[in-house]
Amino acid sequence: MNIEQKLTATAIAALNTLYGQEVPEKMVQLQKTKKEFEGHLTLVVFPFLKMSKKGPEQTAQEIGEYLKQNAPELVSNYNAVKGFLNLTIASDCWVELLNSIHADAEYGITKATDESPLVMIEYSSPNTNKPLHLGHVRNNLLGWALANVMAANGNKVVKTNIVNDRGIHICKSMLAWLKYGNGETPESSGKKGDHLIGDYYVAFDKHYKAEVKELMTQYQAEGLGEEEAKAKAEANSPLMLEAREMLRKWEANDPEVRGLWEKMNNWVYAGFDETYAQMGVGFDKIYYESQTYLEGKEKVMEGLEKGFFFRKEDGSVWADLTAEGLDHKLLLRADGTSVYMTQDIGTAKLRFQDFPIDKMIYVVGNEQNYHFQVLSILLDKLGFEWGKGLVHFSYGMVELPEGKMKSREGTVVDADDLMAAMIETAKETSAELGKLDGLTQEEADNIARIVGLGALKYFILKVDARKNMTFNPKESIDFNGNTGPFIQYTYARIQSVLRKAAEQGIEIPAVIPAGLELSTKEEGLIQMLAEFKNTVKQAGTDYNPSVIANYAYDLVKEYNQFYHDFSILREENEALKVFRLALSQNVGKIVKLAMGLLGIEVPERM
């Protein structure tokens, strides 16, 4: 039994003795005592006033006195503030609690069993016409962290990705490469494949805009107004007409177009794999839109036959969602080509065939909120059991202090460049602060990588995913404040203390003996360690990794104050010294577990 359970049972006994009432467990409300009051846990007394027939303060006093007299091994003191009874828990209880945390190498983590529900999480969803950018970084980090959090809550988890590898945007890169590429390859250019293809996507846009501008001048000279001339120029741009023709050939399985598509996509996948590896994320199963869109068309036609959908005069297929308070949704265009919704239906069908999914979570930006509202309804209509309960993990946009990014114009913050810059900044900052002194070059480089990527990941993950955010590289790498490096540095400091203790021949026993007089700071730290279990649970229930990030920060902030105020290795009382080492060791353990759930490494030395 933990402290809360013991306290609940004792409070129920107190109420029975004092007021002759049997009280159900759910009536006993315990919360952490507010910082401005003395105590560890607060019992809310208001629910018991009817049975005590007394005022809140007097009732609290009576219950407090009973607990202190009858359970001194649990409650050492109390104070009543109106209807709140603040209870100070006896030191031995905290030592006992530390021992239970100390004995569990993965405290707070629940392992999946054969009976556990299966949760599938989709994230990343890149297009093969450009490299991954800052927006993808937030998406991948959230998806990976969420997968870890769901697994830590005892679920079986399948991490999945849908690659958008077909469509007009892919044809634009292909056509530009054919026209302006002179046979350039990743090997000949020394560029990553995804970067190379991204350059041709930008090149297409540049040439297309120039073409439109030229045609507009021509049409305006013929007497057309600006808007009209622009629309006509865009419709008649030879480059765009060629790209559309290429897409038609792709859909018709033209061997030449398909061969080029395959070659260029493979360059991109090799580039993506490098980026994912550096970011520390991965997938259990990758789906490709080129393989799922036909499945989607098939399901839509099935829905049409069953009367779920309707066909318009031009041949396009639609879903009428007015009964659900929405509008009409296009599912197949007049020429029979599919839209994103069709592809998502096809992917859902394949996933459901491949895995016994209990819950499906899509990690996609909040500009797609409506899309997933519709997808949920359509999947439910088409008979997918989890359609209604699908979760859209909707997150806000991420920008740099300079503002928005545009891939067509090549103004996007590239994921590879960003990670490289973060590692470089970590190297410079660490060198300035003398944190890399006495390390080999290899060790220094590895620590710079851990710190740089840790700074990036933590800065992004500490923000509630639902909010838009500005990523500030300089701010994120600070060794003070709510940052990844501050947490990593505290972990490394703890490991340094433990190494020194080992060098002095001090062993931390499996069980810490009771009978110690602990300070409020030490008791508070143990209480915080115990809260990790509920933090992991809350992060899973709310789909919110940021609560783990902020918990880790609060824990190390508290530990640093303790480290500043108390001696550890210089403590003369041997039993207290060993206790403080065990406390430090367990703070380090929980920090490592928390950061691990976020996909962040912690260095053994810094």
N, C-alpha and C positions, 0 to 999 in steps of 0.2 A: 504493500500500500504506500502511495506517495503522501506527502504532507497534506495536500488538499483533501484526499480521501479520509485520512485519519481525523482531520479537523472536522470534516462533515459528520462523520460517525459520532465524534465526541459532542458536537453541537446538538445533534439529534437527541443524544442521551441527556444533555443538559436541559433541553426544552421539555423533555418527558418528566424529568425530576422536578424542575421548577414549576411547570404549569400543567403537568398531567396530560400532555398532548402528544400523540404520535404524529411526527412530521415527516412527509415524504422528502427524499433526497433533493428533488428539484426545487424545493422551497428554500434550501440553504444556498444563498448566493455569496460566493467568495470572490474577491477581486484583489489585485495587487494594491497595497497601501500607497496612497499618493505621496510623492517625495517630501511634501512639506510637513507630513505627520510622522510620528515615530511608529514603527511596526513594519511587519512584512506582508501580512494578509488582512484584509478588512471584511468583516461579516456585516452584511446589510440586514439591519434589525427590523425595518418597517413591516415585513410580512408577519412578524410574531406579535404585533401590538394588540391584536384582537384577543389572543390567548393570554397575554400578560396583564391586559386591562390597565396598563401603565403607560407613561410617556416614553418616547424613544430613548432619551438619555438614561432614564432609570432602568429600562429594560436592558439596554446595552451593558450598563454597570453590573446588573445581576448576572447576566450570562458570562461576562468577562471574569467576574469574581469566582463563579462556579468553575470555569475552565482552569483558572490559575490554581485553585485549591485542589481540584480533582484530577487534573492532568498536567502536573508541573513538568513532566518529561516532554510535553508537547508545547505548552504555552508558558513562557517565563514571565510575561507581563502583558498589560493591556491598557488602552485609554479609549474613552468614549467621546465621540464628537457627534452630537445630535443623534441621528439614527444609525451611525456607523461605529462599529466596534473594531478598533485597530489592534491587531494581535501581534505580539512579538514571539516568534517561534524559538524554542530552546536550542542552544548551540549544537547539542548532540544530534538533533534532527537534521541539521544542515550537514554534519559530517557523514551521517548515514546516507543522506541524499547524494552527496559527492561520491561516496563509495559505490552507489548503484550506477552513477554516470561513468565512473572510473572503470567499472567492470564490463561496460558495454562499448566495444570498439566502434560500433556504428550507431551510437545513441541517437534516437530521433528518426532513424531510417527504418521503414517497414519493407521487408522483402516480399516480392510477389510469390504466389503459390500457383499450383495448377488450376485452382478454382478462381484465381483473380480475374477481374474483368480486363478485356483487352482494349486499350486506348490507342487509336492511331492519330498521329500528329503530322499535319502537312505544313512544311515551311520551305522557304527559299524561292521556289517557283521562278527561276530566271528565264529570260529570253536568250536565244542563242545568237542574237545579233549584236550583243554588247557585253562587256565585262561586268562583274558585280560592282555595285557602288555602295555609298554610305547607307542608303535605304535598305539594301539587301543585308548590310551588316547588322542593322537593328533587327531585321526579320529573322536572320539565322541565329543570332544570339538569343533572341526571345524563344524561338522554336526549340533550340537545344536545351536551354535552361528549363523551359516548361516540361520537356520530355523527362529531364532528370527529376524534376519536382513530382511529376505524376508517378514515376517509377518509385521514388522515395516514399510515396503514399500507398505502396503495395499493389500498384497496377502493372500488368504486362503492357509494355509500350512498343509500338512500331513507329519508327521515324521515317517519314516518306517525303518525297519531293515530286512535283510535276513540272517537267521542263517544257516550256513553250517553244517548240522547235519547228513550227510551221507558220505560214501566214505571210502577208504582204511585207512586214518588217524584215523577215528573214530574206525574202527575195530582193529587197533593196540592197542589202549588204552583198549578196551574191552577184547581182548585176553590176554594182560598182566595182567589185573585185575583177570581174570579167573585162570591164571597160578600161579601168585605170590601174589594174594591179600588176601587169607585166609578169604574171606567174609568181608573184611574191609569196613566200611561205614563212611559217614561224622560224624554220631553220635558217632560211636565207636572210631574214630580217633581224633575227635575234630577239624577236618579240614573242611574248606569250600569245597563244592562238586566239584567246578571247579579246585581247587588246588589238590584235591585228584586224580581226573582223569588225570590232567596234569602230576602228579608224575608217573602214569602208562605209559603215552606216552613216558616219558624219560626212564622208565625202559625197555620198548619194544626196544627202540633204543640201549640201553646198551647191552642187551642180543643178539640182532640181529647182532650187530657189532662183538661181541665175537664169535658168530656162524660163521660169514663170515670169520673171521680171522683163525679159526680152519680149515674150509673147504679149504681155500686158501693154507694153509700149506700142507694139504693132496694132493691137485691138483698139487702144485708145485713139491712135492716129486715124483708125477707121470710124471713129465717132462713138465708141462705147464708153459708158461711165466707168469709174474706177472699180466699183464692186462687181459689176457685170463682166468687165474685162478680166478681173482676177479669177472669177469663177470659171470663165471660158478657158483662161490660160492654164489653170490647174487641171481642168478636164482634158485638155489637149496636149499636155506636156508629153513629148515623145518618151522621155525617161520613165514617167509614171505608167504610161501605156505599156511600155516594154516590161516593167516590173509586174504589172497585172497579167500580162501574157505569160510571163514566167511562172506565176502562181497557178494559172490554169493548166500549164504543162505539168507542173508538179502534181496537181490533183489528178491529172490524167496519167500519172506514172511514167512520164517521159524519161527514158533511161539516162539521157545526157544531163538533164536538169537534176534528176535524183542522184546521179553520181557526184555532181558538183556539190549538192546539198549535203550529202553524206561526208564528203571530204572536209568541207568547211566546218560542219558541226563537230566532227571529231577533233579538229584543232581547238575548237571552243571548249569541249569537254575536258581536254587535257589541261587547259588553262584554269577552268573551274576547279578541277581536282586539287591543283596547287593552292588555290585560294582557300578552299575548304580546309585543307590540311593545316595551313598556317593559322587559320581562324580557330581550329580545334573542333570543328563540327563534322558530322557525317550523317548518313542515311542507311536504313535497313533495306529500303526498296525505292527505286526511282521509276517513275512512270513518264511516258513521253506523249505529248499531245498528238503527235503524228500517229500514235497507236491507239489513242483513246477516242479521237473525234468521230471515227466511223461507228464505234460502239454507241456513242451518244446519239448519232443520227438514227441508229437502229431502235434505240429506246424511245426516241421522240416519235418515230413512225408507229411504234407499238402503242404509244399513248394516244396518237391520232386515231388509230383503229378503235381503241377502247372508248373514244369520245372525251378523253381528258383535254385534248387540244383541238384547235380548229384551223382550217386552211382558208386563206384569203384568196380573192380572185386572181391575184398575180402569182399564186402558187406558194407563197410563203406560209410557214406554219407558226402559230401563236398559241400562248396559254392565256386564258381569260382568268385573271386573278382578282376581279372586282369584288367577288364574294368575300375575299380575304382582306378587303380594304385597300388593295393595290390596283395596278392598271393592267393593260395587256402586255405580255412579254414575248418578244420575237425569239423563236427557237431555231428556225431554219430560214435562210434568205430565199428570195424568189428563185435564184439560180441553183438552189439546193445546197449552197455552202453553209457550213455551221458557224455558230457564234460561240463565245466563251462558255455560255451556259450549257450548250450542247456538249462541249468537251468535258465540263465538270460532271455532267450526268454520266457520260461514258467512263470517266475515271472512277466515279463512285461505283459503277457496276463492276468494273474489273477488280477494284479493291475488295468489294464485298465477296467476290468469288475467291479471291486469294486469302482473305483473313476473316475469322469470326469476330468482326468488329462489334464492340459494345458501345463505344463512344468515339465519335469522329471530331477532331478539333482542327480547324483551319486557321493558321497564323497568317493573316492577311490584313493589310492596312485599312483604316476606317473609311477610305473613299469607296470601299467595296461593301459597305454595310447593307445596302439595298440588294445587291447581287446575292448575298448569302441568305437574306430573308426570303428571297424568291426561290433559291436553290433548295432550301429546307422544305418549302411547300411542295415543290415539284418532285423531289425525291420521295416525299411522303405519298403523294398521289401515285407515283410509279411503283409503290410497294416496298421501298427500302425501310426496314424496321427502324433504323437509326436516323432516318431523314428528319423527323420532327425534333429529335433531341440533339441535332448537330450543333456544335459550338463554333461560333465565329470569334476567335480570339482577335478582337479588333484593336489595332494599335495606332497611335498617332504618328504624324510625319516627323522625320528628323532632319534638321537643317544645320548648316554651319553658321557662325555669326554673320557671314557675308550674305546669307539668304538662300533662296531656292536653287535647285539644280535642274538642268535640262540635258537629256542624253543626246538628242538630235543635234544640239549645238556644241556638243563636246565639253560642256561646262560641269559635268558630273564629277563628284569626288570619288575617285576610283578606290575600291576596297584595298587592292594591293598597295597602292601608293600611301593610303592612309595608315595601314598597318606598319609599313616600312618607316614612315615618318614618326609614328608613335614609338617604335623601337629605338630609332635614332635619338629622339628627344629624351627617352629614358636613359640612354647611354650618357648623353651630355649632362643631364640633371644629376645622375648618380655620380658622375666623375667630379662635377662641381662640389657636391656634398661630401666627397671622399668616401662614398659607400662601396666603391669597387676596389679600394686599396687592398693590396696583398692577395688579389685573386689572379689566377691565370687568365689569359685572353679568352680561352674557351668558356671558363666559368663566368667571366664578366659579360661575354656576349649572351650566354644563356640567361643570366639574370636580367639583362637589358630586355631580352625578348619576353620573359615572364612578366616584368614590370610594365613594359610598354603595352602589351596586349591586355594585361590585367587592368591597367588604367582605362583603356578603351572600353573593355567589356563592362567593368563596374560602373563607369559613368553612364553608360547606356541602360544598364539593367537596374540601377538604383531608382530610376524614374518610373512611376506608375505607367505601364505600357499604354494605357488609354489616352495619355496626354501627349500633345505635340512637344517636341523638345529641341533645344539647340545644343549641339555637341561642341564643346570648347576644348580642343586638344591641350592647350596650355594649362587650363584649370584642372583637367582630369589627371595630370601627372604630378600634382602637388603631393609632397610627402606628409602634409598635414591636412586635417579636415576630412570631410566625407568622401574619400577617394580610395581607389584600389590600392595604390602604393602605401597609403597610411596603414591599411589593414595588413598588407603583405609584410610591411616593416615590423609591425607588432608581432606577427607570427614568427618572423626570423629572430626577433629579440628573445622570444620565449625559448626557441630552440637553442639559442646561444647560452641562456641560463641553464638549461637542462644538460648541455654538453659540459659546461663548467662543473656542474654538480657531479656528473658521471666521472669527470677527471679527478674530483676530490674523493671518489669512492662512495658517494652517497647514493643509496638505492631507494627507489620509491616502492613501498610495499603494495601488495595487491589490495590490502584493506588498511585504511587509515584509522588508527585507534581513536576512540571517542575521549571525552573528558577534557577537551580544549576550550579555552575562553576565546571565542572568535570576535573580531571587530565587526561592526555594522557593514563595512566595505566588503569584508570577506564573505559574510552571509549573503549580502546583496549579489555578489558575483555568482555564488552557487545557485541562487534563485534565478539569475539570468541564464545560466547554463541549462537549467531544467526547462526553461521556456522554449528552448530550441525545438523540442518535440511538437509543441502546439504551433510554433511558427511554421514548421514544415507542413503541418496539417492545414493551417490557414492558407498558405501559398497554394496548396493543391485545390482546396475548396473554392477559393476566389480566382484561380488561374492567375496568380500574381507573384512572379519571382521577386519583385522589388521588396516585398516584406522580408525576404531572407537577406537581401543586400543590406537593408537598413538595420536589421537585427545584428548582422555581423559588425557593422560600424558601431552601434551602441555598445556591443560587448567589448570591443577592443578599446573604446574610449574609456569605459569603466575600468578595464584591466590596467590601462596606462596610468590612471589615477592611483590605483592600488600599488602599482610598481613604483610610482613616485613617492608614495607616502609610507611604504613598509619595506623593511629589509627582507630579502629572501635568503641569499647565501650567507649574509652576515648575521642572521638571527641567531641569538645565543641558545634559545630554547630549542633543543634538537627536534622534539615532537612537532613544534610549530613550524620549524624550518621544512621538515618533510611534508607537513600539511600544505604549506605554501608552494612547494615544488609540485605536489600532486594537483593543486588547484591550477597552477600555471600550465601544467601538462594538459589538463582537460580543457582549459580555455583554448590552447593551441589546437587540440583535437577537434573541438566544435567549430573553430574558425576554418580549419581545413575542410571539414565536411560541408559547411555552409558555402564556402567559396567554390568547392567542387561541384555543388549543385548548380552554381551559376556558370560552370565551365571555366573557372579561373584557377590557375595554378598558384601555389604559394611557395616561395623559395626557402630552403633550409638555412641559408645565410644571405646577408645583404651588406 
